[in-house]
Amino acid sequence: MHLFWRLLALCCVASAEASMQPPMLLPQVEMMLPDIPREVDRAETDIDHDMFDRSRGWLVNHLDNLSGGIDSFFVDVFFDETLPQENVKGSLAKVSFYTRREIGDPVDYKFGASVRLVLPHTNERLNLLLESEDEQAREGDPLESIENPTYSAALRFIIRETEYWSTNIDAGVKWAVPPDPFVRLRARRLAYFDHWNMRITQTLSYFTSTGYGEDTSLVFDYPLSTERLLRLETKASYLLNDDFFELRYGLGSYRELSRKAAIAWVGQARGDTEYGATFDNYSAGFRYRRQVYKSWMFFEVAPGLEWSGDKNYETTPVIMFRLEAVMAN
């Protein structure tokens, strides 16, 4: 019996020691998860300032591309009455003839012609310009409107031309009686602010007949959609001999109806600083322009209203018809 109790005591001690040992753990197996690409692992992309800038730049370029360059073609070429020297590359010729009727006055006519030839073997840096001057002069006879304008010829040297800068100098002569030699330096700068596109043009000139002068113009374009453009523009011209500025402010909304037609609602104010900054001529109107033959012949009709200080600011209806050819290589 004594032996039995001795064996029982030894078993209890062994059991107690066994219970104090740490539990045996299962061997750990390292699980290798597959590499999942970032774009698959997360459906969302981190938002930062750079992404907003990239999206804004893409939107502006997208609107310009989808609109077919509405700011350069449908405004500067499709609607502009002057030769778009900087906006169309290569040789270009533009001939226009229009008739204008102002209620209470006889019908008048105006002929305009501009030719720019890129001279060969000059890396497009030397151009020959042939232009009709006296843009505001109108005649009472269609044939006289072709015979009477003053024409000029000049050589243009392109000093610098980049995406944002364009600088050139012209030297030529107006074929008047007597001839009128001139020199003209023009610089243009493009800039972008948010969705606004800005173009500033500064021109310094010297004409033998009128002396030194300068022109400064600012144009702000805002694409409203792929077919619409809002344009704000201002221009100031100064002649040293006159010693005052001529001012012009304009607002226009342009819409591309199709690849062959466009419309515009335009308003303008003109004045000068001869007796202080005053405006004495206002106009508002509608312009419809359409390609009528291939891609270079245009027809335009433009009814409108004018308020002039010369007529005590009475409302004067006007209408204009224009036939124009714009040819570029």
MOLINDA-V594410 format. One line per field, one symbol per residue. psi: psi as a letter, one per 20 degrees, with the letter a starting at -180 (. if undefined). burial: I if it has 9 or more other ideal C-beta (glycine too) atoms within 8 Angstrom, else O. A space follows every 10 residues. Layout:
BEGIN
psi=???
burial=???
END
This chain:
BEGIN
psi=ghhghghhhh hgghhghhhi qqqpqqpppp poqqppqghh hpiqqpprhh hggghghggg hgggghjklh hhgighghip irpnghipqa qqpppqpqpp pppiqrprqp pqpppppopq kjkkipqppo qpalhipqqi pghhhhhhqp qqpqpppogp oahiqpprpq pbppmaorqn qrpppppqpq qpocippqpp ppppqophhi bqrqppqppp poohaiiqpp ppqqqpqpph hhkrqpqpqq pqoppohaii qqrqpqqqpq arkglroqpj pqqqappppq piocjipqqq pnqaqqoqhh kkkqpoqqqp pppqpopq.
burial=OOOOOOOOOO OOOOOOOOOO OOOOOOOOOO OOOOOOOOOO OOOOOOOOOO IIOOOIOOII OOIIOOIIII IIIIIIIIIO OOOIOOOIOO OIIIIIIIII IIOOOOOIII IIIIIIOIOO OOOIOIIIII IIIOOOOIIO OIOIIIOOII IIIIIIOIOO OOOOIIIIII OIIIOOOOOI IIIIIIIIII IOOOOIIIII IIIIIIIOOO IIIIIIIIII IIIOOOOIII IOIIIIIIIO OOOOOIIIOI IIIIIIOOOO IIIIIIIIII IIIOOOOOIO IIIIIIIIII IOOOOIIIII IIIIIIIIOO OOOOOIIIII IIIIIIOOO
END
